[in-house]
Amino acid sequence: MKEYADIISVSPNHLNKCVKVTTGRSAHDILNQMLLLEAKALLISTGLSISEIAFKLNHSDPSSFTRFFKSNTGKSPKEYRQEKSTEI
């Protein structure tokens, strides 16, 4: 959150409070949701490897990305990609 707060010249705490009042959710939750949506789009619409997607989304390593993705969707990125490719 610090990077985003710095961009708009406010403290991370102030940014989080404003987002919470406006949306009812923390700034961290909203950022995670945005990252998750981007990850899903990249998994479905590109041929990028899961490692490439992880680094593109600023995860330190593919395993942390996989844990993040699975904890939010209940599926690994590979499972999600395979499931969505059969739906098309």
PDB file as gemmi writes it, atoms N, CA and C in Angstrom:
CRYST1    1.000    1.000    1.000  90.00  90.00  90.00 P 1                      
ATOM      1  N   MET A   1       0.808  -1.181   0.000  1.00  0.00           N  
ATOM      2  CA  MET A   1       0.000   0.000   0.000  1.00  0.00           C  
ATOM      3  C   MET A   1       0.859   1.256   0.000  1.00  0.00           C  
ATOM      4  N   LYS A   2       2.058   1.133   0.551  1.00  0.00           N  
ATOM      5  CA  LYS A   2       2.913   2.317   0.649  1.00  0.00           C  
ATOM      6  C   LYS A   2       3.170   2.946  -0.712  1.00  0.00           C  
ATOM      7  N   GLU A   3       3.418   2.127  -1.721  1.00  0.00           N  
ATOM      8  CA  GLU A   3       3.689   2.665  -3.056  1.00  0.00           C  
ATOM      9  C   GLU A   3       2.497   3.459  -3.583  1.00  0.00           C  
ATOM     10  N   TYR A   4       1.294   2.929  -3.410  1.00  0.00           N  
ATOM     11  CA  TYR A   4       0.091   3.615  -3.878  1.00  0.00           C  
ATOM     12  C   TYR A   4      -0.161   4.884  -3.080  1.00  0.00           C  
ATOM     13  N   ALA A   5       0.053   4.819  -1.774  1.00  0.00           N  
ATOM     14  CA  ALA A   5      -0.118   5.998  -0.930  1.00  0.00           C  
ATOM     15  C   ALA A   5       0.881   7.082  -1.325  1.00  0.00           C  
ATOM     16  N   ASP A   6       2.117   6.694  -1.602  1.00  0.00           N  
ATOM     17  CA  ASP A   6       3.134   7.656  -2.025  1.00  0.00           C  
ATOM     18  C   ASP A   6       2.744   8.349  -3.329  1.00  0.00           C  
ATOM     19  N   ILE A   7       2.159   7.592  -4.241  1.00  0.00           N  
ATOM     20  CA  ILE A   7       1.759   8.160  -5.540  1.00  0.00           C  
ATOM     21  C   ILE A   7       0.766   9.304  -5.352  1.00  0.00           C  
ATOM     22  N   ILE A   8      -0.146   9.144  -4.408  1.00  0.00           N  
ATOM     23  CA  ILE A   8      -1.149  10.198  -4.205  1.00  0.00           C  
ATOM     24  C   ILE A   8      -0.835  11.071  -2.983  1.00  0.00           C  
ATOM     25  N   SER A   9       0.380  10.939  -2.469  1.00  0.00           N  
ATOM     26  CA  SER A   9       0.890  11.782  -1.381  1.00  0.00           C  
ATOM     27  C   SER A   9       0.049  11.739  -0.108  1.00  0.00           C  
ATOM     28  N   VAL A  10      -0.306  10.539   0.305  1.00  0.00           N  
ATOM     29  CA  VAL A  10      -0.979  10.350   1.585  1.00  0.00           C  
ATOM     30  C   VAL A  10      -0.284   9.211   2.317  1.00  0.00           C  
ATOM     31  N   SER A  11      -0.592   9.070   3.592  1.00  0.00           N  
ATOM     32  CA  SER A  11       0.000   7.953   4.335  1.00  0.00           C  
ATOM     33  C   SER A  11      -0.758   6.674   4.002  1.00  0.00           C  
ATOM     34  N   PRO A  12      -0.088   5.527   4.122  1.00  0.00           N  
ATOM     35  CA  PRO A  12      -0.791   4.261   3.890  1.00  0.00           C  
ATOM     36  C   PRO A  12      -2.011   4.098   4.799  1.00  0.00           C  
ATOM     37  N   ASN A  13      -1.902   4.561   6.036  1.00  0.00           N  
ATOM     38  CA  ASN A  13      -3.011   4.469   6.980  1.00  0.00           C  
ATOM     39  C   ASN A  13      -4.201   5.304   6.493  1.00  0.00           C  
ATOM     40  N   HIS A  14      -3.932   6.505   6.016  1.00  0.00           N  
ATOM     41  CA  HIS A  14      -5.007   7.369   5.507  1.00  0.00           C  
ATOM     42  C   HIS A  14      -5.661   6.746   4.272  1.00  0.00           C  
ATOM     43  N   LEU A  15      -4.853   6.220   3.380  1.00  0.00           N  
ATOM     44  CA  LEU A  15      -5.384   5.567   2.184  1.00  0.00           C  
ATOM     45  C   LEU A  15      -6.304   4.418   2.577  1.00  0.00           C  
ATOM     46  N   ASN A  16      -5.849   3.596   3.500  1.00  0.00           N  
ATOM     47  CA  ASN A  16      -6.651   2.452   3.924  1.00  0.00           C  
ATOM     48  C   ASN A  16      -7.966   2.900   4.559  1.00  0.00           C  
ATOM     49  N   LYS A  17      -7.909   3.940   5.396  1.00  0.00           N  
ATOM     50  CA  LYS A  17      -9.129   4.440   6.037  1.00  0.00           C  
ATOM     51  C   LYS A  17     -10.118   4.971   5.003  1.00  0.00           C  
ATOM     52  N   CYS A  18      -9.629   5.725   4.036  1.00  0.00           N  
ATOM     53  CA  CYS A  18     -10.515   6.271   2.996  1.00  0.00           C  
ATOM     54  C   CYS A  18     -11.154   5.164   2.165  1.00  0.00           C  
ATOM     55  N   VAL A  19     -10.359   4.183   1.800  1.00  0.00           N  
ATOM     56  CA  VAL A  19     -10.884   3.063   1.009  1.00  0.00           C  
ATOM     57  C   VAL A  19     -11.906   2.282   1.831  1.00  0.00           C  
ATOM     58  N   LYS A  20     -11.618   2.068   3.095  1.00  0.00           N  
ATOM     59  CA  LYS A  20     -12.519   1.310   3.974  1.00  0.00           C  
ATOM     60  C   LYS A  20     -13.858   2.029   4.137  1.00  0.00           C  
ATOM     61  N   VAL A  21     -13.809   3.343   4.326  1.00  0.00           N  
ATOM     62  CA  VAL A  21     -15.042   4.122   4.485  1.00  0.00           C  
ATOM     63  C   VAL A  21     -15.859   4.084   3.183  1.00  0.00           C  
ATOM     64  N   THR A  22     -15.177   4.166   2.065  1.00  0.00           N  
ATOM     65  CA  THR A  22     -15.854   4.221   0.771  1.00  0.00           C  
ATOM     66  C   THR A  22     -16.408   2.873   0.332  1.00  0.00           C  
ATOM     67  N   THR A  23     -15.635   1.805   0.545  1.00  0.00           N  
ATOM     68  CA  THR A  23     -16.011   0.503  -0.010  1.00  0.00           C  
ATOM     69  C   THR A  23     -16.424  -0.526   1.028  1.00  0.00           C  
ATOM     70  N   GLY A  24     -16.057  -0.289   2.281  1.00  0.00           N  
ATOM     71  CA  GLY A  24     -16.314  -1.282   3.311  1.00  0.00           C  
ATOM     72  C   GLY A  24     -15.272  -2.382   3.350  1.00  0.00           C  
ATOM     73  N   ARG A  25     -14.269  -2.266   2.507  1.00  0.00           N  
ATOM     74  CA  ARG A  25     -13.188  -3.265   2.437  1.00  0.00           C  
ATOM     75  C   ARG A  25     -11.852  -2.548   2.577  1.00  0.00           C  
ATOM     76  N   SER A  26     -10.847  -3.286   3.042  1.00  0.00           N  
ATOM     77  CA  SER A  26      -9.529  -2.676   3.187  1.00  0.00           C  
ATOM     78  C   SER A  26      -8.872  -2.486   1.818  1.00  0.00           C  
ATOM     79  N   ALA A  27      -7.958  -1.546   1.757  1.00  0.00           N  
ATOM     80  CA  ALA A  27      -7.219  -1.300   0.513  1.00  0.00           C  
ATOM     81  C   ALA A  27      -6.454  -2.557   0.113  1.00  0.00           C  
ATOM     82  N   HIS A  28      -5.942  -3.269   1.088  1.00  0.00           N  
ATOM     83  CA  HIS A  28      -5.206  -4.511   0.828  1.00  0.00           C  
ATOM     84  C   HIS A  28      -6.120  -5.541   0.163  1.00  0.00           C  
ATOM     85  N   ASP A  29      -7.343  -5.676   0.659  1.00  0.00           N  
ATOM     86  CA  ASP A  29      -8.301  -6.613   0.066  1.00  0.00           C  
ATOM     87  C   ASP A  29      -8.619  -6.241  -1.382  1.00  0.00           C  
ATOM     88  N   ILE A  30      -8.810  -4.972  -1.618  1.00  0.00           N  
ATOM     89  CA  ILE A  30      -9.138  -4.521  -2.977  1.00  0.00           C  
ATOM     90  C   ILE A  30      -7.951  -4.737  -3.910  1.00  0.00           C  
ATOM     91  N   LEU A  31      -6.751  -4.449  -3.439  1.00  0.00           N  
ATOM     92  CA  LEU A  31      -5.565  -4.685  -4.258  1.00  0.00           C  
ATOM     93  C   LEU A  31      -5.426  -6.170  -4.578  1.00  0.00           C  
ATOM     94  N   ASN A  32      -5.628  -7.023  -3.591  1.00  0.00           N  
ATOM     95  CA  ASN A  32      -5.558  -8.468  -3.834  1.00  0.00           C  
ATOM     96  C   ASN A  32      -6.606  -8.909  -4.847  1.00  0.00           C  
ATOM     97  N   GLN A  33      -7.818  -8.351  -4.759  1.00  0.00           N  
ATOM     98  CA  GLN A  33      -8.868  -8.696  -5.710  1.00  0.00           C  
ATOM     99  C   GLN A  33      -8.483  -8.268  -7.126  1.00  0.00           C  
ATOM    100  N   MET A  34      -7.886  -7.098  -7.256  1.00  0.00           N  
ATOM    101  CA  MET A  34      -7.444  -6.621  -8.575  1.00  0.00           C  
ATOM    102  C   MET A  34      -6.343  -7.525  -9.129  1.00  0.00           C  
ATOM    103  N   LEU A  35      -5.400  -7.905  -8.285  1.00  0.00           N  
ATOM    104  CA  LEU A  35      -4.327  -8.806  -8.720  1.00  0.00           C  
ATOM    105  C   LEU A  35      -4.880 -10.167  -9.134  1.00  0.00           C  
ATOM    106  N   LEU A  36      -5.861 -10.633  -8.401  1.00  0.00           N  
ATOM    107  CA  LEU A  36      -6.484 -11.916  -8.718  1.00  0.00           C  
ATOM    108  C   LEU A  36      -7.202 -11.851 -10.070  1.00  0.00           C  
ATOM    109  N   LEU A  37      -7.915 -10.781 -10.320  1.00  0.00           N  
ATOM    110  CA  LEU A  37      -8.589 -10.615 -11.615  1.00  0.00           C  
ATOM    111  C   LEU A  37      -7.586 -10.560 -12.757  1.00  0.00           C  
ATOM    112  N   GLU A  38      -6.497  -9.842 -12.543  1.00  0.00           N  
ATOM    113  CA  GLU A  38      -5.450  -9.766 -13.571  1.00  0.00           C  
ATOM    114  C   GLU A  38      -4.818 -11.129 -13.798  1.00  0.00           C  
ATOM    115  N   ALA A  39      -4.563 -11.854 -12.726  1.00  0.00           N  
ATOM    116  CA  ALA A  39      -3.982 -13.192 -12.854  1.00  0.00           C  
ATOM    117  C   ALA A  39      -4.908 -14.105 -13.646  1.00  0.00           C  
ATOM    118  N   LYS A  40      -6.197 -14.072 -13.337  1.00  0.00           N  
ATOM    119  CA  LYS A  40      -7.161 -14.905 -14.061  1.00  0.00           C  
ATOM    120  C   LYS A  40      -7.176 -14.553 -15.542  1.00  0.00           C  
ATOM    121  N   ALA A  41      -7.161 -13.261 -15.844  1.00  0.00           N  
ATOM    122  CA  ALA A  41      -7.170 -12.833 -17.243  1.00  0.00           C  
ATOM    123  C   ALA A  41      -5.912 -13.309 -17.966  1.00  0.00           C  
ATOM    124  N   LEU A  42      -4.772 -13.194 -17.316  1.00  0.00           N  
ATOM    125  CA  LEU A  42      -3.516 -13.633 -17.939  1.00  0.00           C  
ATOM    126  C   LEU A  42      -3.485 -15.148 -18.130  1.00  0.00           C  
ATOM    127  N   LEU A  43      -4.014 -15.879 -17.174  1.00  0.00           N  
ATOM    128  CA  LEU A  43      -4.043 -17.340 -17.292  1.00  0.00           C  
ATOM    129  C   LEU A  43      -4.921 -17.792 -18.453  1.00  0.00           C  
ATOM    130  N   ILE A  44      -6.018 -17.087 -18.667  1.00  0.00           N  
ATOM    131  CA  ILE A  44      -6.960 -17.476 -19.717  1.00  0.00           C  
ATOM    132  C   ILE A  44      -6.533 -16.980 -21.094  1.00  0.00           C  
ATOM    133  N   SER A  45      -6.034 -15.749 -21.153  1.00  0.00           N  
ATOM    134  CA  SER A  45      -5.863 -15.109 -22.460  1.00  0.00           C  
ATOM    135  C   SER A  45      -4.438 -15.069 -22.992  1.00  0.00           C  
ATOM    136  N   THR A  46      -3.481 -15.564 -22.232  1.00  0.00           N  
ATOM    137  CA  THR A  46      -2.100 -15.533 -22.718  1.00  0.00           C  
ATOM    138  C   THR A  46      -1.470 -16.917 -22.618  1.00  0.00           C  
ATOM    139  N   GLY A  47      -0.352 -17.052 -23.278  1.00  0.00           N  
ATOM    140  CA  GLY A  47       0.419 -18.276 -23.181  1.00  0.00           C  
ATOM    141  C   GLY A  47       1.566 -18.151 -22.190  1.00  0.00           C  
ATOM    142  N   LEU A  48       1.529 -17.082 -21.375  1.00  0.00           N  
ATOM    143  CA  LEU A  48       2.587 -16.899 -20.386  1.00  0.00           C  
ATOM    144  C   LEU A  48       2.587 -18.062 -19.404  1.00  0.00           C  
ATOM    145  N   SER A  49       3.774 -18.451 -18.994  1.00  0.00           N  
ATOM    146  CA  SER A  49       3.869 -19.501 -17.976  1.00  0.00           C  
ATOM    147  C   SER A  49       3.395 -18.939 -16.642  1.00  0.00           C  
ATOM    148  N   ILE A  50       3.101 -19.824 -15.721  1.00  0.00           N  
ATOM    149  CA  ILE A  50       2.675 -19.397 -14.392  1.00  0.00           C  
ATOM    150  C   ILE A  50       3.787 -18.597 -13.717  1.00  0.00           C  
ATOM    151  N   SER A  51       5.029 -18.987 -13.935  1.00  0.00           N  
ATOM    152  CA  SER A  51       6.160 -18.232 -13.381  1.00  0.00           C  
ATOM    153  C   SER A  51       6.206 -16.826 -13.954  1.00  0.00           C  
ATOM    154  N   GLU A  52       6.007 -16.702 -15.253  1.00  0.00           N  
ATOM    155  CA  GLU A  52       6.023 -15.378 -15.893  1.00  0.00           C  
ATOM    156  C   GLU A  52       4.885 -14.501 -15.353  1.00  0.00           C  
ATOM    157  N   ILE A  53       3.729 -15.089 -15.156  1.00  0.00           N  
ATOM    158  CA  ILE A  53       2.596 -14.343 -14.602  1.00  0.00           C  
ATOM    159  C   ILE A  53       2.913 -13.914 -13.171  1.00  0.00           C  
ATOM    160  N   ALA A  54       3.496 -14.808 -12.403  1.00  0.00           N  
ATOM    161  CA  ALA A  54       3.863 -14.479 -11.018  1.00  0.00           C  
ATOM    162  C   ALA A  54       4.784 -13.267 -10.981  1.00  0.00           C  
ATOM    163  N   PHE A  55       5.815 -13.267 -11.793  1.00  0.00           N  
ATOM    164  CA  PHE A  55       6.759 -12.146 -11.795  1.00  0.00           C  
ATOM    165  C   PHE A  55       6.126 -10.877 -12.354  1.00  0.00           C  
ATOM    166  N   LYS A  56       5.263 -11.018 -13.338  1.00  0.00           N  
ATOM    167  CA  LYS A  56       4.570  -9.872 -13.908  1.00  0.00           C  
ATOM    168  C   LYS A  56       3.698  -9.180 -12.853  1.00  0.00           C  
ATOM    169  N   LEU A  57       3.149  -9.968 -11.945  1.00  0.00           N  
ATOM    170  CA  LEU A  57       2.289  -9.428 -10.888  1.00  0.00           C  
ATOM    171  C   LEU A  57       3.061  -9.130  -9.603  1.00  0.00           C  
ATOM    172  N   ASN A  58       4.377  -9.077  -9.714  1.00  0.00           N  
ATOM    173  CA  ASN A  58       5.272  -8.684  -8.615  1.00  0.00           C  
ATOM    174  C   ASN A  58       5.288  -9.640  -7.432  1.00  0.00           C  
ATOM    175  N   HIS A  59       5.052 -10.919  -7.692  1.00  0.00           N  
ATOM    176  CA  HIS A  59       5.251 -11.911  -6.637  1.00  0.00           C  
ATOM    177  C   HIS A  59       6.722 -12.287  -6.637  1.00  0.00           C  
ATOM    178  N   SER A  60       7.264 -12.502  -5.454  1.00  0.00           N  
ATOM    179  CA  SER A  60       8.693 -12.766  -5.325  1.00  0.00           C  
ATOM    180  C   SER A  60       9.105 -14.090  -5.947  1.00  0.00           C  
ATOM    181  N   ASP A  61       8.181 -15.053  -5.962  1.00  0.00           N  
ATOM    182  CA  ASP A  61       8.478 -16.340  -6.595  1.00  0.00           C  
ATOM    183  C   ASP A  61       7.170 -17.018  -6.982  1.00  0.00           C  
ATOM    184  N   PRO A  62       7.226 -17.958  -7.918  1.00  0.00           N  
ATOM    185  CA  PRO A  62       6.013 -18.626  -8.382  1.00  0.00           C  
ATOM    186  C   PRO A  62       5.246 -19.360  -7.276  1.00  0.00           C  
ATOM    187  N   SER A  63       5.951 -19.895  -6.284  1.00  0.00           N  
ATOM    188  CA  SER A  63       5.244 -20.627  -5.230  1.00  0.00           C  
ATOM    189  C   SER A  63       4.402 -19.687  -4.368  1.00  0.00           C  
ATOM    190  N   SER A  64       4.868 -18.462  -4.132  1.00  0.00           N  
ATOM    191  CA  SER A  64       4.054 -17.511  -3.354  1.00  0.00           C  
ATOM    192  C   SER A  64       2.826 -17.105  -4.159  1.00  0.00           C  
ATOM    193  N   PHE A  65       2.990 -16.962  -5.474  1.00  0.00           N  
ATOM    194  CA  PHE A  65       1.853 -16.652  -6.337  1.00  0.00           C  
ATOM    195  C   PHE A  65       0.840 -17.790  -6.316  1.00  0.00           C  
ATOM    196  N   THR A  66       1.323 -19.014  -6.408  1.00  0.00           N  
ATOM    197  CA  THR A  66       0.425 -20.175  -6.393  1.00  0.00           C  
ATOM    198  C   THR A  66      -0.339 -20.246  -5.081  1.00  0.00           C  
ATOM    199  N   ARG A  67       0.326 -20.005  -3.963  1.00  0.00           N  
ATOM    200  CA  ARG A  67      -0.352 -19.998  -2.657  1.00  0.00           C  
ATOM    201  C   ARG A  67      -1.408 -18.892  -2.598  1.00  0.00           C  
ATOM    202  N   PHE A  68      -1.045 -17.688  -3.061  1.00  0.00           N  
ATOM    203  CA  PHE A  68      -1.985 -16.561  -3.103  1.00  0.00           C  
ATOM    204  C   PHE A  68      -3.207 -16.920  -3.950  1.00  0.00           C  
ATOM    205  N   PHE A  69      -2.963 -17.450  -5.142  1.00  0.00           N  
ATOM    206  CA  PHE A  69      -4.046 -17.767  -6.069  1.00  0.00           C  
ATOM    207  C   PHE A  69      -4.953 -18.848  -5.486  1.00  0.00           C  
ATOM    208  N   LYS A  70      -4.356 -19.908  -4.972  1.00  0.00           N  
ATOM    209  CA  LYS A  70      -5.135 -21.025  -4.449  1.00  0.00           C  
ATOM    210  C   LYS A  70      -5.922 -20.627  -3.205  1.00  0.00           C  
ATOM    211  N   SER A  71      -5.354 -19.809  -2.353  1.00  0.00           N  
ATOM    212  CA  SER A  71      -6.068 -19.394  -1.142  1.00  0.00           C  
ATOM    213  C   SER A  71      -7.276 -18.521  -1.475  1.00  0.00           C  
ATOM    214  N   ASN A  72      -7.245 -17.870  -2.636  1.00  0.00           N  
ATOM    215  CA  ASN A  72      -8.358 -17.004  -3.029  1.00  0.00           C  
ATOM    216  C   ASN A  72      -9.365 -17.660  -3.967  1.00  0.00           C  
ATOM    217  N   THR A  73      -8.971 -18.733  -4.628  1.00  0.00           N  
ATOM    218  CA  THR A  73      -9.875 -19.366  -5.596  1.00  0.00           C  
ATOM    219  C   THR A  73     -10.189 -20.821  -5.266  1.00  0.00           C  
ATOM    220  N   GLY A  74      -9.369 -21.437  -4.439  1.00  0.00           N  
ATOM    221  CA  GLY A  74      -9.537 -22.854  -4.146  1.00  0.00           C  
ATOM    222  C   GLY A  74      -8.918 -23.753  -5.204  1.00  0.00           C  
ATOM    223  N   LYS A  75      -8.278 -23.143  -6.205  1.00  0.00           N  
ATOM    224  CA  LYS A  75      -7.633 -23.901  -7.284  1.00  0.00           C  
ATOM    225  C   LYS A  75      -6.245 -23.341  -7.524  1.00  0.00           C  
ATOM    226  N   SER A  76      -5.345 -24.208  -7.975  1.00  0.00           N  
ATOM    227  CA  SER A  76      -4.026 -23.728  -8.366  1.00  0.00           C  
ATOM    228  C   SER A  76      -4.164 -22.990  -9.702  1.00  0.00           C  
ATOM    229  N   PRO A  77      -3.203 -22.144 -10.049  1.00  0.00           N  
ATOM    230  CA  PRO A  77      -3.262 -21.474 -11.355  1.00  0.00           C  
ATOM    231  C   PRO A  77      -3.353 -22.469 -12.513  1.00  0.00           C  
ATOM    232  N   LYS A  78      -2.627 -23.577 -12.388  1.00  0.00           N  
ATOM    233  CA  LYS A  78      -2.662 -24.595 -13.442  1.00  0.00           C  
ATOM    234  C   LYS A  78      -4.053 -25.205 -13.567  1.00  0.00           C  
ATOM    235  N   GLU A  79      -4.657 -25.550 -12.432  1.00  0.00           N  
ATOM    236  CA  GLU A  79      -6.014 -26.114 -12.445  1.00  0.00           C  
ATOM    237  C   GLU A  79      -7.009 -25.120 -13.040  1.00  0.00           C  
ATOM    238  N   TYR A  80      -6.873 -23.842 -12.648  1.00  0.00           N  
ATOM    239  CA  TYR A  80      -7.769 -22.798 -13.154  1.00  0.00           C  
ATOM    240  C   TYR A  80      -7.637 -22.668 -14.672  1.00  0.00           C  
ATOM    241  N   ARG A  81      -6.403 -22.625 -15.156  1.00  0.00           N  
ATOM    242  CA  ARG A  81      -6.162 -22.493 -16.599  1.00  0.00           C  
ATOM    243  C   ARG A  81      -6.743 -23.679 -17.360  1.00  0.00           C  
ATOM    244  N   GLN A  82      -6.516 -24.886 -16.842  1.00  0.00           N  
ATOM    245  CA  GLN A  82      -7.029 -26.079 -17.511  1.00  0.00           C  
ATOM    246  C   GLN A  82      -8.554 -26.088 -17.524  1.00  0.00           C  
ATOM    247  N   GLU A  83      -9.165 -25.713 -16.419  1.00  0.00           N  
ATOM    248  CA  GLU A  83     -10.622 -25.686 -16.328  1.00  0.00           C  
ATOM    249  C   GLU A  83     -11.205 -24.682 -17.322  1.00  0.00           C  
ATOM    250  N   LYS A  84     -10.617 -23.513 -17.373  1.00  0.00           N  
ATOM    251  CA  LYS A  84     -11.135 -22.461 -18.261  1.00  0.00           C  
ATOM    252  C   LYS A  84     -10.880 -22.783 -19.728  1.00  0.00           C  
ATOM    253  N   SER A  85      -9.793 -23.480 -20.024  1.00  0.00           N  
ATOM    254  CA  SER A  85      -9.504 -23.814 -21.425  1.00  0.00           C  
ATOM    255  C   SER A  85     -10.487 -24.848 -21.960  1.00  0.00           C  
ATOM    256  N   THR A  86     -11.024 -25.690 -21.079  1.00  0.00           N  
ATOM    257  CA  THR A  86     -12.016 -26.669 -21.530  1.00  0.00           C  
ATOM    258  C   THR A  86     -13.393 -26.043 -21.700  1.00  0.00           C  
ATOM    259  N   GLU A  87     -13.617 -24.871 -21.079  1.00  0.00           N  
ATOM    260  CA  GLU A  87     -14.899 -24.196 -21.200  1.00  0.00           C  
ATOM    261  C   GLU A  87     -15.022 -23.443 -22.522  1.00  0.00           C  
ATOM    262  N   ILE A  88     -13.899 -23.121 -23.111  1.00  0.00           N  
ATOM    263  CA  ILE A  88     -13.914 -22.297 -24.331  1.00  0.00           C  
ATOM    264  C   ILE A  88     -14.226 -23.118 -25.552  1.00  0.00           C  
TER     265      ILE A  88                                                      
END                                                                             
